[in-house]
Every structure is written in structure tokens, then in C-alpha cells.
Amino acid sequence: MAENVVIIGSGPAGWAAAIYTARANLKPLVFEGAVTEENRVGGTLPLGQLNLTTEVENYPGFPHGNLEAYLDHSIDKAQRALMAPHQKAGVSGPELMELMRQQAKNFSTRVVTDDIVEVDFTKRPFKLIASEGGVTEAQAVIVATGARANYLGLPSEDAYKNRGVSACAVCDGALPRFRNQPLVVVGGGDSACEEANYLSKFAGRIYMVHRRDALRASKIMAERVLKDPKIELVWNSAVDEVLGNDKQGVTGVRVKNTDGGAGRELAATGMFLAIGHTPNTNFVEGKLELTPKKYVRWTVPFRTCTSVEGVFAAGDVADDYYRQAVTAAGSGCMAALDAERWLAAQGH
Ligand SMILES: Cc1cc2nc3c(=O)[nH]c(=O)nc-3n(C[C@H](O)[C@H](O)[C@H](O)COP(=O)(O)OP(=O)(O)OC[C@H]3O[C@@H](n4cnc5c(N)ncnc54)[C@H](O)[C@@H]3O)c2cc1C
């Protein structure tokens, strides 16, 4: 028997969609991703991008405070035992994700720990093929596979993730370690300019490291950066190494000159990557309409519909603009309601 609705992905969008469809009695099945070395290296293990971070200060409902008893009480004992100790300072990304997963499971959501690697959306019921070979049929599908931030791929960058290396200024810029401190932003496009502008509210100084001698950003964004007295452009340069130590985390960045000139060291307590994101859409390429940047295209304004009727998309996989946990969860809710109403119209 085909499932009513299958949700692919396990970030805030996927779990919000699961909670809503479960409470609508649709008995959702979630493919949360596989636990593989490839997914670990790619940053796409189950529970999504928030699972890769420490404090989450901007998800509504979790002010600073000690959540220990609440976590103990809310999350299944076996799962709780696997979690890192609570820091007693508001909610962490992994805690928030475990809470969302638990809430979906409490309403009888079934969860499969595997990746969907292939889909057939040409006829209904749709067919979804998991990496272990199983085929699942579904009347409706919600794609919530998220995206991943692009990193430079340096071992030193990896070593200081969450200790000064970040890929999200809106998420991390206000944290104490970055306030009134010198910071590095890597990139030269619109998002890099946006990150630098945003960080300039908090930082003491910003070095914007760019490989070329001109910004790739739109004129208005570039002008804003060039006029900001706190921002220094470090042209024709690429990050060679992130400098730091165990106690302080990031203390600086060494850059090399891309046209053969001398490199330099920049003292900084943080390095923000702004070199783009890659949506997790390989498995739907050629099956759903994608944007030029390979995000799933929402085909109806203010709805989560895709180019295939009965397939909906939610979260960062279809949103290269807001990219926040709360917006992903919001669109997960929208996709669940869209799927529920569409299924009802089909007589399910
Ligand atoms: C380091 C970091 C810190 C951040 N901090 C914050 C913050 O403080 N506040 C905030 O609001 N936002 C923050 N964000 C952004 C936020 O994490 C994302 O906007 C949000 O997680 C997007 O949710 P999503 O549900 O769309 O998908 P994701 O969180 O991207 O999760 C999708 C998951 O689906 C699974 N998946 C992927 N492909 C498949 C497949 N083929 N089959 C099955 N499963 C699959 C994977 O496990 C993948 O990780 C941060 C991001 C990063 C990288």
C-alpha cells in the first residue's frame, strides 16, 4: 500500500512537516538520511545543519536558561543518553533538533534512517528508492533535504568550526566572541557583502578576503561595503590557513596573494564563509524543476508546490534567501498543509 505522505529530510522543515501531517492523521513516513562517512564529510547527517552548531539564540521559545530537566523529561532515554551534556545556556542546535524529532515521533511519525537516492515522479503513486534499495510508494511527497554551506576545505577550517569559523553571520554574528572584535569574511559576491554588512554592526573591524580585484556583487551591495569604514577589502587573496589554539579558538587567518604578491596574517576572532551553499537536490535533478542554482523551484507564489503536482518542497532546499531554522520550520508547516489539502482534493 502506498504511503499517504513521505517526507525526505530531517532538518526543521522535515520535522515541522512531520508534526503537522501526523496530527492531520496522515501517518507520515520520514526518511531522515543515512549515517554514512560521505554524509558526515558533506555535512548532511540526519538532523540537518542545526545539528552542526552550538548555541541557537534566535529560534523563538528558547531564552537563555537551564533546559536540563526539560530535555531529560522530553526525549526518549536511549536517545538522550547519546546526546552531549547540556550547557545550561539556552538550547543548542543538536538539542533543538532532537526535540523536534521527538515531537514528530510522539505523534506516531515513522522514521527510516536512510537516504532517498532516486525518485520516479512520472506517475502516482510516486516511487522513492532508498540507498539500501528499498522502494517506497507515496501519494504525496515533501522534499525537505536542505542545503549545505560551502567551505574552503582546509583542515584548520574544519578544526575551528563552532570555535570561530562560521558560515552564517545572521546565526552567529551576535555571539560574544565576535563582538567588537576583528573578523574575516571570505567571498566577494552579494552574500559576502550582505554578511560583511550585517557583521559590521557587531565587529570592531572586518577584513573581506576576495580572490579577485573587484567584487562580484551587485553595484548597490558592493557600494555599501566599499563605503563602510569598518570594512577593509583584502583583494587578490585567498585563505591559506585558519590560525588558532585550543583555548581561544580562532585567533587569525593567513592569506596568500593570488597574483604572486606577499601574503599576510590577519588577527581575527572569527572567519565567516560566504562562498555559497549547495542544495541537496542531486536525487531530484531532471525530476523536478530547479532554479539555475539548483534549488527546487516553488512554482506557485506563497505555496510550496513544485513542478510536479503532489510533490511539495520546504526549507533551505527551495530557499536560498532566508536560510534560517525558523523559516525552514515555517515552510515545513506550509508544505504539510499544502499536501494535506491536495490529498483531500484527490479523495485521500
Ligand atoms: C553551522 C550552522 C549554524 C547555523 N545556525 C543557525 C542558527 O543559529 N539559527 C538559525 O535559524 N539557523 C541557523 N543555521 C541555518 C539552519 O540550520 C538552516 O536554515 C536549517 O537547518 C534548514 O533546515 P532544513 O529543514 O531546510 O534542512 P537541513 O537542516 O539542511 O536538513 C536537511 C537534512 O535532510 C537530510 N537529507 C538530505 N538529503 C537527503 C536524502 N536524499 N534523503 C534523506 N535525507 C536527506 C540530511 O540529513 C540533511 O542534513 C545554521 C546553519 C549552519 C550550517
The ligand as an SDF file (V2000), in Angstrom:
LIG
                    3D

 53 58  0  0  0  0  0  0  0  0999 V2000
   26.8530   25.9870   11.2520 C   0  0  0  0  0  0  0  0  0  0  0  0
   25.4400   26.4850   11.0590 C   0  0  0  0  0  0  0  0  0  0  0  0
   24.8450   27.2120   12.0660 C   0  0  0  0  0  0  0  0  0  0  0  0
   23.5480   27.6630   11.9150 C   0  0  0  0  0  0  0  0  0  0  0  0
   22.9700   28.3640   12.9270 N   0  0  0  0  0  0  0  0  0  0  0  0
   21.6960   28.7800   12.8220 C   0  0  0  0  0  0  0  0  0  0  0  0
   21.0770   29.4890   13.8890 C   0  0  0  0  0  0  0  0  0  0  0  0
   21.6910   29.7590   14.9170 O   0  0  0  0  0  0  0  0  0  0  0  0
   19.7830   29.8600   13.7120 N   0  0  0  0  0  0  0  0  0  0  0  0
   19.0870   29.5940   12.5650 C   0  0  0  0  0  0  0  0  0  0  0  0
   17.9020   29.9390   12.4730 O   0  0  0  0  0  0  0  0  0  0  0  0
   19.6630   28.9510   11.5340 N   0  0  0  0  0  0  0  0  0  0  0  0
   20.9500   28.5380   11.6320 C   0  0  0  0  0  0  0  0  0  0  0  0
   21.5330   27.8880   10.5890 N   0  0  0  0  0  0  0  0  0  0  0  0
   20.7470   27.6530    9.3670 C   0  0  0  0  0  0  0  0  0  0  0  0
   19.7780   26.4910    9.6170 C   0  0  0  0  0  0  0  0  0  0  0  0
   20.4890   25.4190   10.1570 O   0  0  0  0  0  0  0  0  0  0  0  0
   19.1060   26.0720    8.3240 C   0  0  0  0  0  0  0  0  0  0  0  0
   18.4390   27.1760    7.7690 O   0  0  0  0  0  0  0  0  0  0  0  0
   18.0710   24.9560    8.5830 C   0  0  0  0  0  0  0  0  0  0  0  0
   18.6810   23.8800    9.2420 O   0  0  0  0  0  0  0  0  0  0  0  0
   17.4620   24.4780    7.2710 C   0  0  0  0  0  0  0  0  0  0  0  0
   16.5950   23.4310    7.5830 O   0  0  0  0  0  0  0  0  0  0  0  0
   16.0560   22.4040    6.5150 P   0  0  0  0  0  0  0  0  0  0  0  0
   14.9990   21.6430    7.2170 O   0  0  0  0  0  0  0  0  0  0  0  0
   15.7120   23.0780    5.2600 O   0  0  0  0  0  0  0  0  0  0  0  0
   17.2340   21.4140    6.1480 O   0  0  0  0  0  0  0  0  0  0  0  0
   18.6670   20.9810    6.7670 P   0  0  0  0  0  0  0  0  0  0  0  0
   18.8570   21.4840    8.1470 O   0  0  0  0  0  0  0  0  0  0  0  0
   19.6360   21.3780    5.7300 O   0  0  0  0  0  0  0  0  0  0  0  0
   18.4850   19.4170    6.8560 O   0  0  0  0  0  0  0  0  0  0  0  0
   18.2030   18.6110    5.7940 C   0  0  0  0  0  0  0  0  0  0  0  0
   18.6730   17.1990    6.1130 C   0  0  0  0  0  0  0  0  0  0  0  0
   17.9440   16.2580    5.3300 O   0  0  0  0  0  0  0  0  0  0  0  0
   18.7120   15.0840    5.1690 C   0  0  0  0  0  0  0  0  0  0  0  0
   18.7990   14.7090    3.7540 N   0  0  0  0  0  0  0  0  0  0  0  0
   19.4750   15.3520    2.7490 C   0  0  0  0  0  0  0  0  0  0  0  0
   19.3650   14.6770    1.5890 N   0  0  0  0  0  0  0  0  0  0  0  0
   18.6140   13.5710    1.8750 C   0  0  0  0  0  0  0  0  0  0  0  0
   18.1600   12.4680    1.0880 C   0  0  0  0  0  0  0  0  0  0  0  0
   18.4370   12.3830   -0.2150 N   0  0  0  0  0  0  0  0  0  0  0  0
   17.4210   11.5080    1.6940 N   0  0  0  0  0  0  0  0  0  0  0  0
   17.1040   11.5980    3.0230 C   0  0  0  0  0  0  0  0  0  0  0  0
   17.5280   12.6190    3.8110 N   0  0  0  0  0  0  0  0  0  0  0  0
   18.2730   13.5900    3.2390 C   0  0  0  0  0  0  0  0  0  0  0  0
   20.1150   15.3770    5.6660 C   0  0  0  0  0  0  0  0  0  0  0  0
   20.2600   14.8070    6.9400 O   0  0  0  0  0  0  0  0  0  0  0  0
   20.1240   16.9010    5.7290 C   0  0  0  0  0  0  0  0  0  0  0  0
   21.0660   17.3570    6.6310 O   0  0  0  0  0  0  0  0  0  0  0  0
   22.8340   27.4050   10.7080 C   0  0  0  0  0  0  0  0  0  0  0  0
   23.4440   26.6890    9.6870 C   0  0  0  0  0  0  0  0  0  0  0  0
   24.7250   26.2230    9.8490 C   0  0  0  0  0  0  0  0  0  0  0  0
   25.3720   25.4240    8.7430 C   0  0  0  0  0  0  0  0  0  0  0  0
  1  2  1  0
  2  3  1  0
  2 52  2  0
  3  4  2  0
  4  5  1  0
  4 50  1  0
  5  6  2  0
  6  7  1  0
  6 13  1  0
  7  8  2  0
  7  9  1  0
  9 10  1  0
 10 11  2  0
 10 12  1  0
 12 13  2  0
 13 14  1  0
 14 15  1  0
 14 50  1  0
 15 16  1  0
 16 17  1  0
 16 18  1  0
 18 19  1  0
 18 20  1  0
 20 21  1  0
 20 22  1  0
 22 23  1  0
 23 24  1  0
 24 25  2  0
 24 26  1  0
 24 27  1  0
 27 28  1  0
 28 29  2  0
 28 30  1  0
 28 31  1  0
 31 32  1  0
 32 33  1  0
 33 34  1  0
 33 48  1  0
 34 35  1  0
 35 36  1  0
 35 46  1  0
 36 37  1  0
 36 45  1  0
 37 38  2  0
 38 39  1  0
 39 40  1  0
 39 45  2  0
 40 41  1  0
 40 42  2  0
 42 43  1  0
 43 44  2  0
 44 45  1  0
 46 47  1  0
 46 48  1  0
 48 49  1  0
 50 51  2  0
 51 52  1  0
 52 53  1  0
M  END
$$$$
